[in-house]
Amino acid sequence: MSTRTYPLIVIGMHRSGTSLVASLLSQAGLYMGADCNSHAESDFFRELNKEVFRAAHADWDWPLAIGPALDDEALRSNLVSHLAGACASKAARAFAGRRFGRADLSAREGPWGWKDPRNTCTLPLWLQVFPRARVVNVYRDGVDVAASLVTRERKRAGRLHNPIRSSRCLQPDLAFELWTEYVEMSLRATENLDPAQVRDVRYERLVAQPEESVSELLEFVGFDPNGERLAPLVEQVDAKRGFGARNDPEWMAMRSARSTHPLMQRLAYGDAL
């Protein structure tokens, strides 16, 4: 009898808590790859997502070009074929490692998945490769995300040859705009999925109510959220994590300017937290 399982794909805007969620899942027993970096991202899947971005002439901080690429039937078909082929090829051993025992991820047994913020944009393709994949969609207050991005990118500004630096995210308004693009894509990509296939994770609730939030996440993945498994994970969550910018005047000005934005209102982030 086959015990084939389907992946869990973690999506969400950069700086929204996807690394925290992926780390918790990995510690709980979800296989996230033999090639994970310090952000709990598999190099194998991250590079595949980058290939899709390059084919669409997009980048992580300019993602909207993905839309026209996915709307083109021929290009979309080629991209899906490429992703499926890579996941069934020897190259997938980079992700599989010795633990998998075989490279073909379509025949993977046991709980597994991967995290990459770019999944937010490429999810429609991955759902064609793995139609029964489950999705964890992590989202966070757009003003906090923008502030975090600006802080990070201003530190990188002097490193002109850093391939991941973003001039767009040097300005709060543009960083906030990027947040809206990612979140809107995540909502569109998941709105028609079976509710049992998607778990939305609100970052603020995760850090404020870690025991309840982590327990729900484990149940969604298929793990028994018993005390022995749950307690060490809850201890990993810092309730003060990621809110250091809230005393900054620039953050407060952005909060005032963006509180009425439709997406902030839709996600109940319109009022100061």
Disulfide bonds with the S-S distance in Angstrom:
none
